[in-house]
């Protein structure tokens, strides 16, 4: 893992840190640990006047806006508790943040995320969130395909499956961008955005 630089217009993109998701058991970091690190990153990005994007996943009550394809593990018919899709308090309450609601794994697919970033001149994204192998990896893949420099704060993400997390971090992320810890991202942010 090594980080080379952060572009002048880098955005933090936080994936699915919402009440119902961070409450689930995750590894190798707990939801609370991921939220704390993501909040630390968000505070640092806001202090440097860099965009913070809060992405949440949500669906209509009848799942009419969910992905329609047949899979072996269907989400249709699940009942979600009230407020499950509300972004956690530790990240909420900042009117300058960009909010994106997705209905797919990737924060780019079917949303205005790319437009929001390009209009702000963003050329690089730093990713954090849950789940590493699903929402984070899908967003990293699409960010790379859209031409963004991708940085992954690997201790600010977690997964229900530790093997899936490890597979993303060790095999997929090195092909999509650069990975480092929250502390390394913060240190680089201080150096490059003095």
Order of alpha helices (4+ residues) and beta strands (2+ residues): beta-alpha-alpha-beta-beta-alpha-beta-alpha-beta-alpha-alpha-beta-alpha
